[in-house]
């Protein structure tokens, strides 16, 4: 299965996917409310954050692919607005619900989420910079400045990786 086929399937089942994503954090809250306890809740909230992280991976992957192949103008013209808004909603709602239930440091997936934010941001910045580089770029900036910018972005990505693996 190619990425194009995967994203086509997402568009084909958009209503069901949107419904499931909209209800997932509230279903998690309901289960935590029915079965309270500091033994089960971190794992249930962690599972919910992992699902939110997975949707964000698809979101970042789609945006990176679409912007590198067609640019932002193509994304604005062709992308489904609701499918672009739902993954960040799911992530922020899941984080808010998790924070209401217990401190975020007690949830195992939160550390991974923090690392993913650094990695995804550095990946998007790096892909944007590398897609915009032309010969003219090096006439405006010295090559050493370009290398420092790339090193800073890769350093941020490395910090995200270290945060994800817990070292």
DSSP file (Angstrom, degrees, kcal/mol; ACC not computed):
  #  RESIDUE AA STRUCTURE BP1 BP2  ACC     N-H-->O    O-->H-N    N-H-->O    O-->H-N    TCO  KAPPA ALPHA  PHI   PSI    X-CA   Y-CA   Z-CA
    1    1 A X              0   0    0      0, 0.0     2,-0.1     0, 0.0     0, 0.0   0.000 360.0 360.0 360.0 129.8    0.0    0.0    0.0
    2    2 A X     >  -     0   0    0      1,-0.1     4,-2.2     4,-0.0     5,-0.1  -0.421 360.0-109.1 -88.7 167.8    1.4    3.4   -1.0
    3    3 A X  H  > S+     0   0    0      1,-0.2     4,-2.8     2,-0.2     5,-0.2   0.882 120.1  55.6 -63.5 -37.4    1.0    6.6    0.9
    4    4 A X  H  > S+     0   0    0      1,-0.2     4,-1.9     2,-0.2    -1,-0.2   0.915 108.7  46.7 -62.3 -42.2   -1.3    7.9   -1.8
    5    5 A X  H  > S+     0   0    0      2,-0.2     4,-2.1     1,-0.2    -1,-0.2   0.887 112.0  51.8 -66.5 -38.2   -3.6    4.8   -1.4
    6    6 A X  H  X S+     0   0    0     -4,-2.2     4,-2.0     1,-0.2    -2,-0.2   0.943 112.1  44.3 -63.1 -47.9   -3.5    5.3    2.4
    7    7 A X  H  X S+     0   0    0     -4,-2.8     4,-1.9     1,-0.2    -1,-0.2   0.814 110.9  55.7 -69.2 -28.6   -4.5    8.9    2.3
    8    8 A X  H  X S+     0   0    0     -4,-1.9     4,-2.2    -5,-0.2    -1,-0.2   0.894 107.3  49.5 -66.5 -39.6   -7.2    8.1   -0.3
    9    9 A X  H  X S+     0   0    0     -4,-2.1     4,-2.0     2,-0.2    -2,-0.2   0.878 108.1  53.7 -65.8 -37.1   -8.7    5.5    2.1
   10   10 A X  H  < S+     0   0    0     -4,-2.0    -1,-0.2     1,-0.2     7,-0.2   0.917 110.7  46.3 -62.1 -42.5   -8.6    8.2    4.8
   11   11 A X  H >< S+     0   0    0     -4,-1.9     3,-1.2     1,-0.2    -2,-0.2   0.880 110.1  54.3 -67.3 -37.2  -10.6   10.5    2.5
   12   12 A X  H 3< S+     0   0    0     -4,-2.2     3,-0.2     1,-0.3    -1,-0.2   0.871 118.1  34.4 -65.0 -36.5  -13.0    7.7    1.6
   13   13 A X  T 3X S+     0   0    0     -4,-2.0     4,-2.3     1,-0.2    -1,-0.3  -0.084  81.2 130.0-106.3  32.7  -13.8    7.0    5.2
   14   14 A X  H <>  +     0   0    0     -3,-1.2     4,-2.9     1,-0.2     5,-0.2   0.859  67.5  52.7 -60.0 -41.7  -13.6   10.6    6.4
   15   15 A X  H  > S+     0   0    0     -3,-0.2     4,-2.3     1,-0.2    -1,-0.2   0.926 112.8  43.8 -64.2 -44.4  -16.9   10.7    8.3
   16   16 A X  H  > S+     0   0    0      2,-0.2     4,-2.5     1,-0.2    -1,-0.2   0.913 115.4  48.8 -65.3 -42.9  -16.2    7.6   10.4
   17   17 A X  H  X S+     0   0    0     -4,-2.3     4,-2.4    -7,-0.2     5,-0.2   0.912 111.7  49.1 -64.9 -42.8  -12.6    8.7   11.1
   18   18 A X  H  X S+     0   0    0     -4,-2.9     4,-2.4    -5,-0.2    -1,-0.2   0.917 112.0  49.1 -62.9 -43.2  -13.7   12.2   12.1
   19   19 A X  H  X S+     0   0    0     -4,-2.3     4,-1.9    -5,-0.2    -2,-0.2   0.928 112.5  47.2 -61.8 -45.8  -16.4   10.8   14.4
   20   20 A X  H  X S+     0   0    0     -4,-2.5     4,-1.7     1,-0.2    -2,-0.2   0.890 114.0  47.1 -64.8 -39.6  -13.9    8.4   16.0
   21   21 A X  H  X S+     0   0    0     -4,-2.4     4,-0.7     1,-0.2    -1,-0.2   0.890 112.0  50.2 -70.3 -38.1  -11.3   11.1   16.5
   22   22 A X  H  < S+     0   0    0     -4,-2.4     4,-0.4    -5,-0.2    -1,-0.2   0.856 118.0  38.5 -67.7 -33.6  -13.8   13.5   18.0
   23   23 A X  H  X S+     0   0    0     -4,-1.9     4,-2.4    -5,-0.2     5,-0.2   0.690  95.8  83.3 -91.2 -19.2  -15.2   11.0   20.5
   24   24 A X  H  X S+     0   0    0     -4,-1.7     4,-2.1     1,-0.2     5,-0.2   0.895  91.5  45.0 -58.4 -47.9  -12.0    9.3   21.5
   25   25 A X  H  X S+     0   0    0     -4,-0.7     4,-2.2     1,-0.2    -1,-0.2   0.896 116.0  47.5 -65.8 -34.7  -10.7   11.7   24.1
   26   26 A X  H  > S+     0   0    0     -4,-0.4     4,-2.2     2,-0.2    -1,-0.2   0.834 109.7  52.8 -74.3 -31.5  -14.1   12.0   25.7
   27   27 A X  H  X S+     0   0    0     -4,-2.4     4,-2.4     2,-0.2    -1,-0.2   0.889 109.3  50.2 -66.8 -39.3  -14.5    8.2   25.7
   28   28 A X  H  X S+     0   0    0     -4,-2.1     4,-2.5    -5,-0.2    -2,-0.2   0.923 109.8  50.2 -63.1 -44.0  -11.2    8.0   27.5
   29   29 A X  H  X S+     0   0    0     -4,-2.2     4,-2.1     1,-0.2    -2,-0.2   0.908 110.1  50.9 -60.0 -41.8  -12.4   10.6   30.1
   30   30 A X  H  X S+     0   0    0     -4,-2.2     4,-2.4     2,-0.2    -2,-0.2   0.914 110.5  47.9 -63.6 -43.3  -15.5    8.6   30.6
   31   31 A X  H  X S+     0   0    0     -4,-2.4     4,-2.8     1,-0.2    -1,-0.2   0.904 112.4  49.4 -64.8 -40.2  -13.6    5.3   31.2
   32   32 A X  H  < S+     0   0    0     -4,-2.5    -1,-0.2     1,-0.2    -2,-0.2   0.846 111.6  50.0 -66.2 -32.7  -11.3    7.1   33.6
   33   33 A X  H  < S+     0   0    0     -4,-2.1     3,-0.5    -5,-0.2    -2,-0.2   0.893 114.6  43.1 -71.2 -39.9  -14.3    8.5   35.4
   34   34 A X  H  < S+     0   0    0     -4,-2.4     2,-0.6     1,-0.3    -2,-0.2   0.902 125.4  33.5 -72.8 -41.3  -16.0    5.1   35.7
   35   35 A X  S  < S-     0   0    0     -4,-2.8    -1,-0.3    -5,-0.2     2,-0.1  -0.698  83.1-178.8-115.9  76.8  -12.8    3.3   36.7
   36   36 A X        +     0   0    0     -2,-0.6     2,-0.2    -3,-0.5    -3,-0.1  -0.418  22.6 115.6 -75.8 153.7  -10.8    5.8   38.7
   37   37 A X     >  -     0   0    0     -5,-0.1     4,-1.8    -2,-0.1     5,-0.2  -0.565  65.0-118.3 154.4 144.3   -7.4    4.8   40.1
   38   38 A X  T  4 S+     0   0    0      1,-0.2     4,-0.2    -2,-0.2    -1,-0.1   0.467 109.7  58.5 -80.9   0.5   -3.7    5.7   39.8
   39   39 A X  T  4 S+     0   0    0      2,-0.1     4,-0.4     3,-0.1    -1,-0.2   0.856 116.7  26.8 -91.4 -42.9   -2.9    2.2   38.5
   40   40 A X  T  > S+     0   0    0      2,-0.1     4,-2.1     1,-0.1     3,-0.5   0.848 109.8  67.6 -88.7 -37.7   -5.1    2.1   35.4
   41   41 A X  H  X S+     0   0    0     -4,-1.8     4,-3.0     1,-0.2     5,-0.3   0.865  94.4  54.5 -59.8 -43.1   -5.5    5.7   34.5
   42   42 A X  H  > S+     0   0    0     -4,-0.2     4,-1.9     1,-0.2    67,-0.3   0.902 112.7  44.6 -59.1 -37.3   -1.8    6.4   33.4
   43   43 A X  H  > S+     0   0    0     -3,-0.5     4,-2.3    -4,-0.4    -1,-0.2   0.880 114.4  47.8 -74.9 -37.1   -1.9    3.5   31.0
   44   44 A X  H  X S+     0   0    0     -4,-2.1     4,-2.1     2,-0.2    -2,-0.2   0.931 115.6  44.7 -67.0 -45.1   -5.3    4.4   29.6
   45   45 A X  H  X S+     0   0    0     -4,-3.0     4,-2.3    -5,-0.2    -2,-0.2   0.854 112.4  53.5 -66.6 -33.6   -4.4    8.1   29.2
   46   46 A X  H  X S+     0   0    0     -4,-1.9     4,-2.4    -5,-0.3    -2,-0.2   0.911 107.5  50.2 -65.6 -42.7   -1.1    6.9   27.7
   47   47 A X  H  X S+     0   0    0     -4,-2.3     4,-2.1     1,-0.2    -2,-0.2   0.912 110.7  49.9 -61.4 -42.2   -2.9    4.8   25.1
   48   48 A X  H  X S+     0   0    0     -4,-2.1     4,-2.2     1,-0.2    -2,-0.2   0.904 110.8  49.0 -63.5 -41.4   -5.1    7.8   24.2
   49   49 A X  H  X S+     0   0    0     -4,-2.3     4,-2.6     2,-0.2    -1,-0.2   0.857 108.1  54.9 -67.0 -33.7   -2.0   10.0   23.8
   50   50 A X  H  X S+     0   0    0     -4,-2.4     4,-2.3     2,-0.2    -2,-0.2   0.910 108.6  48.1 -64.2 -40.8   -0.4    7.3   21.7
   51   51 A X  H  X S+     0   0    0     -4,-2.1     4,-2.2     2,-0.2    -2,-0.2   0.910 112.3  49.0 -64.9 -40.3   -3.4    7.4   19.4
   52   52 A X  H  X S+     0   0    0     -4,-2.2     4,-2.0     1,-0.2    -2,-0.2   0.896 110.9  50.8 -63.9 -39.3   -3.3   11.2   19.3
   53   53 A X  H  X S+     0   0    0     -4,-2.6     4,-2.0     2,-0.2    -2,-0.2   0.881 107.8  53.0 -64.9 -38.4    0.4   11.0   18.5
   54   54 A X  H  X S+     0   0    0     -4,-2.3     4,-2.0     2,-0.2    -2,-0.2   0.913 108.7  48.8 -63.8 -43.1   -0.3    8.5   15.7
   55   55 A X  H  X S+     0   0    0     -4,-2.2     4,-2.1     1,-0.2    -1,-0.2   0.881 110.6  51.6 -64.6 -35.5   -2.9   10.9   14.1
   56   56 A X  H  X S+     0   0    0     -4,-2.0     4,-3.1     2,-0.2     5,-0.3   0.850 105.3  55.7 -69.2 -32.8   -0.4   13.7   14.4
   57   57 A X  H  X S+     0   0    0     -4,-2.0     4,-2.6     2,-0.2    -2,-0.2   0.930 109.8  45.7 -62.5 -44.3    2.3   11.6   12.6
   58   58 A X  H  X S+     0   0    0     -4,-2.0     4,-2.7     2,-0.2    -2,-0.2   0.904 113.4  51.1 -61.5 -40.9   -0.2   11.1    9.7
   59   59 A X  H  X S+     0   0    0     -4,-2.1     4,-2.5     2,-0.2    -2,-0.2   0.936 113.3  42.8 -63.2 -49.1   -0.9   14.9    9.8
   60   60 A X  H  X S+     0   0    0     -4,-3.1     4,-2.7     2,-0.2     5,-0.2   0.905 114.8  51.4 -65.7 -41.1    2.8   15.9    9.8
   61   61 A X  H  X S+     0   0    0     -4,-2.6     4,-2.5    -5,-0.3     5,-0.2   0.916 111.4  47.0 -61.8 -43.7    3.6   13.3    7.1
   62   62 A X  H  X S+     0   0    0     -4,-2.7     4,-3.2     2,-0.2     5,-0.3   0.938 113.9  47.1 -63.6 -46.3    0.7   14.5    4.9
   63   63 A X  H  X S+     0   0    0     -4,-2.5     4,-2.4     2,-0.2     5,-0.3   0.907 113.4  48.4 -63.9 -40.9    1.7   18.1    5.3
   64   64 A X  H  X S+     0   0    0     -4,-2.7     4,-1.7     2,-0.2    -1,-0.2   0.934 116.5  42.9 -64.2 -45.0    5.4   17.4    4.6
   65   65 A X  H  X S+     0   0    0     -4,-2.5     4,-1.9    -5,-0.2     5,-0.3   0.939 116.8  46.3 -65.9 -47.0    4.6   15.3    1.5
   66   66 A X  H  X>S+     0   0    0     -4,-3.2     4,-2.5    -5,-0.2     5,-1.0   0.888 114.2  46.6 -67.0 -39.4    1.9   17.7    0.2
   67   67 A X  H  <5S+     0   0    0     -4,-2.4     4,-0.3    -5,-0.3    -1,-0.2   0.844 113.5  48.8 -73.3 -31.3    4.0   20.9    0.7
   68   68 A X  H  <5S+     0   0    0     -4,-1.7    -1,-0.2    -5,-0.3    -2,-0.2   0.807 120.6  35.6 -77.1 -28.1    7.1   19.4   -0.9
   69   69 A X  H  <5S+     0   0    0     -4,-1.9    -2,-0.2    -5,-0.2    -3,-0.2   0.851 140.3   5.7 -92.4 -37.7    5.3   18.1   -3.9
   70   70 A X  T  X5S-     0   0    0     -4,-2.5     4,-0.6    -5,-0.3    -3,-0.2   0.546  96.2-125.1-125.1 -10.4    2.7   20.8   -4.6
   71   71 A X  H  >< -     0   0    0     -5,-1.0     4,-1.5    -4,-0.3     3,-0.5  -0.087  42.0 -64.6  85.0 170.1    3.3   23.6   -2.2
   72   72 A X  H  > S+     0   0    0      1,-0.2     4,-2.6     2,-0.2     5,-0.2   0.800 129.2  63.5 -66.0 -29.1    1.0   25.2    0.3
   73   73 A X  H  > S+     0   0    0      1,-0.2     4,-1.8     2,-0.2    -1,-0.2   0.897 104.1  47.0 -64.7 -37.7   -1.2   26.6   -2.5
   74   74 A X  H  X S+     0   0    0     -4,-0.6     4,-2.6    -3,-0.5     5,-0.4   0.876 111.0  52.0 -69.0 -37.3   -2.1   23.0   -3.5
   75   75 A X  H  X S+     0   0    0     -4,-1.5     4,-2.2     1,-0.2    -2,-0.2   0.924 110.6  48.4 -63.2 -43.7   -2.8   22.0    0.1
   76   76 A X  H  < S+     0   0    0     -4,-2.6    -1,-0.2     1,-0.2    -2,-0.2   0.875 116.6  43.1 -64.5 -37.4   -5.1   25.0    0.5
   77   77 A X  H  < S+     0   0    0     -4,-1.8    -2,-0.2    -5,-0.2    -1,-0.2   0.874 128.2  23.0 -76.5 -37.8   -7.0   24.1   -2.7
   78   78 A X  H  < S+     0   0    0     -4,-2.6    -3,-0.2    -5,-0.1    -2,-0.2   0.701  93.5  99.7-108.7 -22.1   -7.3   20.4   -2.4
   79   79 A X  S  < S-     0   0    0     -4,-2.2     2,-0.6    -5,-0.4     3,-0.1  -0.352  74.5-114.9 -75.1 148.4   -7.0   19.4    1.3
   80   80 A X     >  -     0   0    0      1,-0.2     4,-1.3    -2,-0.1     5,-0.2  -0.725  21.9-150.4 -80.1 118.6  -10.1   18.6    3.4
   81   81 A X  H  > S+     0   0    0     -2,-0.6     4,-1.4     1,-0.2     3,-0.3   0.884  93.2  51.0 -60.7 -42.5  -10.2   21.4    6.1
   82   82 A X  H  > S+     0   0    0      1,-0.2     4,-2.2     2,-0.2     3,-0.2   0.904 108.2  51.9 -65.9 -40.7  -11.9   19.2    8.7
   83   83 A X  H  > S+     0   0    0      1,-0.2     4,-0.6     2,-0.2    -1,-0.2   0.771 110.3  50.4 -67.2 -23.8   -9.4   16.4    8.3
   84   84 A X  H  < S+     0   0    0     -4,-1.3     4,-0.5    -3,-0.3    -1,-0.2   0.767 114.2  43.3 -81.6 -25.9   -6.6   18.9    8.8
   85   85 A X  H  X S+     0   0    0     -4,-1.4     4,-1.8    -3,-0.2    -2,-0.2   0.793 100.3  69.5 -88.2 -30.9   -8.1   20.4   12.0
   86   86 A X  H  X S+     0   0    0     -4,-2.2     4,-2.7     1,-0.2     5,-0.2   0.878  92.4  54.8 -64.5 -42.9   -9.2   17.1   13.7
   87   87 A X  H  X S+     0   0    0     -4,-0.6     4,-2.3     1,-0.2    -1,-0.2   0.930 110.9  44.5 -61.0 -44.7   -5.7   15.7   14.6
   88   88 A X  H  > S+     0   0    0     -4,-0.5     4,-2.8     2,-0.2     5,-0.3   0.902 113.3  52.6 -64.2 -35.7   -4.5   18.9   16.5
   89   89 A X  H  X S+     0   0    0     -4,-1.8     4,-2.7     2,-0.2     5,-0.3   0.936 109.7  48.8 -59.5 -45.7   -7.9   19.0   18.2
   90   90 A X  H  X S+     0   0    0     -4,-2.7     4,-2.3     2,-0.2    -2,-0.2   0.916 113.4  46.5 -61.0 -44.5   -7.5   15.4   19.3
   91   91 A X  H  X S+     0   0    0     -4,-2.3     4,-2.4   -39,-0.2    -2,-0.2   0.951 115.9  43.1 -64.9 -49.7   -4.0   16.0   20.6
   92   92 A X  H  X S+     0   0    0     -4,-2.8     4,-2.3     1,-0.2    -2,-0.2   0.882 115.7  48.8 -67.6 -37.3   -4.8   19.2   22.5
   93   93 A X  H  X S+     0   0    0     -4,-2.7     4,-2.7    -5,-0.3     5,-0.2   0.910 111.9  49.4 -66.7 -41.3   -8.1   17.7   23.9
   94   94 A X  H  X S+     0   0    0     -4,-2.3     4,-2.5    -5,-0.3    -2,-0.2   0.900 112.0  48.4 -64.5 -40.0   -6.3   14.6   25.0
   95   95 A X  H  X S+     0   0    0     -4,-2.4     4,-2.4     2,-0.2    -2,-0.2   0.913 112.4  48.7 -65.4 -41.5   -3.6   16.6   26.7
   96   96 A X  H  X S+     0   0    0     -4,-2.3     4,-1.8     2,-0.2    -2,-0.2   0.927 113.5  46.0 -64.4 -44.9   -6.1   18.8   28.5
   97   97 A X  H  X S+     0   0    0     -4,-2.7     4,-1.6     2,-0.2    -2,-0.2   0.906 113.3  50.3 -64.3 -41.6   -8.1   15.7   29.7
   98   98 A X  H  X S+     0   0    0     -4,-2.5     4,-2.3    -5,-0.2    -2,-0.2   0.899 109.8  50.5 -63.8 -39.9   -4.9   14.0   30.8
   99   99 A X  H  < S+     0   0    0     -4,-2.4    -1,-0.2     1,-0.2    -2,-0.2   0.841 108.9  52.3 -67.7 -32.1   -3.8   17.1   32.7
  100  100 A X  H  < S+     0   0    0     -4,-1.8    -1,-0.2    -5,-0.2    -2,-0.2   0.832 112.9  44.8 -70.3 -31.8   -7.2   17.3   34.4
  101  101 A X  H  < S-     0   0    0     -4,-1.6     2,-0.3     1,-0.3    -2,-0.2   0.876 129.6 -24.5 -82.3 -39.0   -7.0   13.7   35.5
  102  102 A X  S  < S-     0   0    0     -4,-2.3    -1,-0.3    -5,-0.1     5,-0.1  -0.977  82.4 -65.3-164.7 165.5   -3.3   13.6   36.8
  103  103 A X    >   -     0   0    0     -2,-0.3     3,-1.6     1,-0.1     4,-0.3  -0.359  45.4-126.9 -60.9 141.1    0.1   15.3   36.4
  104  104 A X  G >  S+     0   0    0      1,-0.3     3,-1.3     2,-0.2     6,-0.3   0.736 104.0  69.1 -65.5 -22.9    1.4   14.8   32.9
  105  105 A X  G 3  S+     0   0    0      1,-0.2    -1,-0.3     5,-0.1     6,-0.1   0.726  93.0  59.4 -68.1 -19.7    4.7   13.4   34.3
  106  106 A X  G <  S+     0   0    0     -3,-1.6     2,-0.6     4,-0.0    -1,-0.2   0.579  87.7  87.0 -82.7  -9.8    2.9   10.3   35.5
  107  107 A X  S X> S-     0   0    0     -3,-1.3     3,-1.3    -4,-0.3     4,-0.5  -0.819  70.2-149.9 -96.0 120.8    1.8    9.4   32.0
  108  108 A X  H >> S+     0   0    0     -2,-0.6     4,-0.6     1,-0.3     3,-0.6   0.830  92.2  54.7 -61.1 -34.2    4.3    7.3   30.1
  109  109 A X  H 3> S+     0   0    0    -67,-0.3     4,-2.1     1,-0.2    -1,-0.3   0.640  89.2  77.5 -76.9 -12.4    3.4    8.6   26.6
  110  110 A X  H <> S+     0   0    0     -3,-1.3     4,-2.4    -6,-0.3    -1,-0.2   0.891  91.1  52.6 -66.9 -38.7    3.9   12.3   27.5
  111  111 A X  H <X S+     0   0    0     -3,-0.6     4,-2.0    -4,-0.5    -1,-0.2   0.910 110.7  48.3 -61.6 -41.9    7.7   12.1   27.3
  112  112 A X  H  X S+     0   0    0     -4,-0.6     4,-2.5     1,-0.2    -1,-0.2   0.885 109.2  53.7 -64.5 -38.7    7.4   10.6   23.8
  113  113 A X  H  X S+     0   0    0     -4,-2.1     4,-2.0     2,-0.2    -2,-0.2   0.908 106.9  50.7 -63.6 -42.3    5.0   13.3   22.8
  114  114 A X  H  X S+     0   0    0     -4,-2.4     4,-1.5     1,-0.2    -1,-0.2   0.924 112.6  46.8 -61.1 -43.8    7.4   16.0   23.9
  115  115 A X  H  X S+     0   0    0     -4,-2.0     4,-2.5     1,-0.2    -2,-0.2   0.883 108.9  54.9 -64.9 -38.4   10.2   14.4   21.9
  116  116 A X  H  X S+     0   0    0     -4,-2.5     4,-3.4     1,-0.2     5,-0.3   0.878 102.6  56.7 -64.0 -37.1    7.9   14.0   18.9
  117  117 A X  H  X S+     0   0    0     -4,-2.0     4,-2.2     1,-0.2    -1,-0.2   0.926 110.2  44.6 -61.1 -43.9    7.1   17.7   18.9
  118  118 A X  H  X S+     0   0    0     -4,-1.5     4,-2.4     2,-0.2    -2,-0.2   0.929 116.2  46.6 -64.1 -44.9   10.8   18.6   18.7
  119  119 A X  H  X S+     0   0    0     -4,-2.5     4,-2.4     2,-0.2    -2,-0.2   0.926 114.1  46.3 -64.8 -44.7   11.4   15.9   16.0
  120  120 A X  H  X S+     0   0    0     -4,-3.4     4,-2.6     2,-0.2     5,-0.2   0.913 113.3  49.4 -65.9 -42.0    8.4   16.9   13.9
  121  121 A X  H  X S+     0   0    0     -4,-2.2     4,-2.3    -5,-0.3    -1,-0.2   0.915 113.3  45.8 -63.4 -42.4    9.2   20.6   14.1
  122  122 A X  H  X S+     0   0    0     -4,-2.4     4,-2.7    -5,-0.2    -1,-0.2   0.879 112.3  52.0 -69.5 -35.6   12.8   20.1   13.1
  123  123 A X  H  X S+     0   0    0     -4,-2.4     4,-2.7    -5,-0.2     5,-0.2   0.937 111.9  45.4 -64.1 -46.3   11.8   17.8   10.3
  124  124 A X  H  X S+     0   0    0     -4,-2.6     4,-2.1     2,-0.2    -2,-0.2   0.912 115.4  47.2 -64.2 -41.2    9.3   20.3    8.9
  125  125 A X  H  X S+     0   0    0     -4,-2.3     4,-2.6    -5,-0.2    -2,-0.2   0.921 113.9  47.7 -65.6 -43.1   11.9   23.1    9.2
  126  126 A X  H  X S+     0   0    0     -4,-2.7     4,-2.7     2,-0.2    -2,-0.2   0.915 112.9  47.5 -65.2 -43.3   14.6   21.1    7.6
  127  127 A X  H  X S+     0   0    0     -4,-2.7     4,-1.6     2,-0.2    -1,-0.2   0.872 112.7  50.1 -67.0 -34.6   12.4   20.0    4.7
  128  128 A X  H  X S+     0   0    0     -4,-2.1     4,-1.0    -5,-0.2    -2,-0.2   0.931 113.3  45.3 -67.1 -44.5   11.3   23.5    4.2
  129  129 A X  H >X S+     0   0    0     -4,-2.6     4,-0.8     1,-0.2     3,-0.6   0.930 114.1  48.3 -64.6 -45.0   14.8   24.9    4.1
  130  130 A X  H 3< S+     0   0    0     -4,-2.7    -1,-0.2     1,-0.2     3,-0.2   0.789 109.9  52.0 -69.6 -26.4   16.1   22.2    1.9
  131  131 A X  H 3< S+     0   0    0     -4,-1.6    -1,-0.2    -5,-0.2    -2,-0.2   0.708 112.2  47.3 -79.6 -18.0   13.3   22.6   -0.6
  132  132 A X  H << S+     0   0    0     -4,-1.0     2,-0.3    -3,-0.6    -2,-0.2   0.509  82.9 114.8 -98.0  -7.3   13.9   26.4   -0.8
  133  133 A X     <  +     0   0    0     -4,-0.8     2,-0.3    -3,-0.2    -3,-0.0  -0.486  34.7 159.3 -75.1 129.0   17.7   26.3   -1.3
  134  134 A X    >>  -     0   0    0     -2,-0.3     4,-0.7     1,-0.0     3,-0.7  -0.795  58.0 -93.7-132.0 176.3   18.9   27.6   -4.6
  135  135 A X  H >> S+     0   0    0     -2,-0.3     3,-0.6     1,-0.2     4,-0.6   0.840 123.4  62.7 -62.2 -32.7   22.3   28.9   -5.8
  136  136 A X  H >> S+     0   0    0      1,-0.2     4,-1.1     2,-0.2     3,-0.9   0.831  91.8  66.1 -63.5 -31.8   21.0   32.4   -5.0
  137  137 A X  H X> S+     0   0    0     -3,-0.7     4,-2.1     1,-0.3     3,-0.5   0.886  98.6  51.6 -56.8 -40.9   20.7   31.5   -1.3
  138  138 A X  H << S+     0   0    0     -4,-0.7    -1,-0.3    -3,-0.6    -2,-0.2   0.664 103.4  58.0 -76.7 -15.1   24.5   31.0   -1.0
  139  139 A X  H << S+     0   0    0     -3,-0.9    -1,-0.2    -4,-0.6    -2,-0.2   0.765 112.0  41.6 -80.2 -24.6   25.1   34.5   -2.5
  140  140 A X  H << S+     0   0    0     -4,-1.1     2,-0.4    -3,-0.5    -2,-0.2   0.820 122.8  34.7 -88.8 -34.1   23.0   36.1    0.3
  141  141 A X  S  < S-     0   0    0     -4,-2.1    -1,-0.2    -5,-0.2     2,-0.1  -0.926  85.9-113.8-120.6 144.2   24.3   33.9    3.2
  142  142 A X    >>  -     0   0    0     -2,-0.4     4,-1.7     1,-0.1     3,-0.5  -0.431  29.9-117.4 -69.2 153.1   27.8   32.5    3.8
  143  143 A X  H 3> S+     0   0    0      1,-0.2     4,-2.3     2,-0.2     5,-0.2   0.841 114.5  59.3 -61.6 -33.4   28.0   28.7    3.7
  144  144 A X  H 3> S+     0   0    0      2,-0.2     4,-2.0     1,-0.2    -1,-0.2   0.871 103.2  51.9 -65.6 -35.3   29.0   28.6    7.4
  145  145 A X  H <> S+     0   0    0     -3,-0.5     4,-2.3     2,-0.2    -1,-0.2   0.909 108.8  51.0 -64.8 -42.0   25.8   30.4    8.4
  146  146 A X  H  X S+     0   0    0     -4,-1.7     4,-2.4     1,-0.2    -2,-0.2   0.911 110.0  49.7 -59.8 -43.6   23.8   27.8    6.4
  147  147 A X  H  X S+     0   0    0     -4,-2.3     4,-2.4     1,-0.2    -1,-0.2   0.867 109.3  51.6 -65.8 -36.0   25.7   25.0    8.2
  148  148 A X  H  X S+     0   0    0     -4,-2.0     4,-2.5     2,-0.2    -1,-0.2   0.914 109.8  49.8 -66.0 -42.2   25.0   26.6   11.6
  149  149 A X  H  X S+     0   0    0     -4,-2.3     4,-2.2     2,-0.2    -2,-0.2   0.931 113.2  46.1 -60.9 -46.4   21.3   26.8   10.8
  150  150 A X  H  X S+     0   0    0     -4,-2.4     4,-2.6     1,-0.2    -1,-0.2   0.895 112.0  51.7 -63.5 -40.5   21.2   23.2    9.8
  151  151 A X  H  X S+     0   0    0     -4,-2.4     4,-2.3     2,-0.2    -2,-0.2   0.895 109.5  49.5 -65.1 -39.3   23.2   22.2   12.9
  152  152 A X  H  X S+     0   0    0     -4,-2.5     4,-2.3     2,-0.2    -2,-0.2   0.928 112.5  47.5 -65.0 -44.2   20.8   24.0   15.2
  153  153 A X  H  X S+     0   0    0     -4,-2.2     4,-2.1     1,-0.2    -2,-0.2   0.927 114.0  46.5 -63.8 -44.1   17.8   22.3   13.5
  154  154 A X  H  X S+     0   0    0     -4,-2.6     4,-2.4     1,-0.2    -1,-0.2   0.858 110.1  54.9 -66.3 -34.0   19.4   18.9   13.7
  155  155 A X  H  X S+     0   0    0     -4,-2.3     4,-2.5     2,-0.2    -2,-0.2   0.901 107.3  49.4 -63.9 -41.1   20.3   19.6   17.4
  156  156 A X  H  X S+     0   0    0     -4,-2.3     4,-2.1     2,-0.2    -2,-0.2   0.912 111.3  49.8 -63.4 -41.8   16.7   20.4   18.2
  157  157 A X  H  X S+     0   0    0     -4,-2.1     4,-2.1     2,-0.2    -2,-0.2   0.888 110.0  50.9 -62.4 -38.7   15.8   17.1   16.5
  158  158 A X  H  X S+     0   0    0     -4,-2.4     4,-2.7     2,-0.2    -2,-0.2   0.893 107.5  52.6 -66.5 -39.4   18.4   15.3   18.5
  159  159 A X  H  X S+     0   0    0     -4,-2.5     4,-2.1     1,-0.2    -1,-0.2   0.902 109.3  50.7 -61.0 -39.5   17.1   16.8   21.7
  160  160 A X  H  X S+     0   0    0     -4,-2.1     4,-2.0     2,-0.2    -2,-0.2   0.902 109.9  49.5 -63.2 -40.5   13.6   15.5   20.7
  161  161 A X  H  X S+     0   0    0     -4,-2.1     4,-2.2     2,-0.2    -2,-0.2   0.918 110.5  49.9 -64.6 -43.1   15.0   12.0   20.1
  162  162 A X  H  X>S+     0   0    0     -4,-2.7     5,-1.8     1,-0.2     4,-0.9   0.874 110.3  51.0 -62.9 -36.4   16.8   12.0   23.5
  163  163 A X  H  <5S+     0   0    0     -4,-2.1    -1,-0.2    -5,-0.2    -2,-0.2   0.886 109.6  51.2 -67.1 -38.0   13.5   13.1   25.1
  164  164 A X  H  <5S+     0   0    0     -4,-2.0    -2,-0.2     1,-0.2    -1,-0.2   0.903 113.9  41.6 -67.5 -41.1   11.7   10.2   23.4
  165  165 A X  H  <5S-     0   0    0     -4,-2.2    -1,-0.2    -5,-0.1    -2,-0.2   0.560 110.5-121.9 -87.9  -6.2   14.1    7.5   24.4
  166  166 A X  T  <5       0   0    0     -4,-0.9    -3,-0.2    -5,-0.2    -4,-0.1   0.788 360.0 360.0  80.7  29.1   14.4    8.9   27.9
  167  167 A X      <       0   0    0     -5,-1.8    -4,-0.2     0, 0.0    -5,-0.1   0.415 360.0 360.0-108.4 360.0   18.1    9.5   28.2
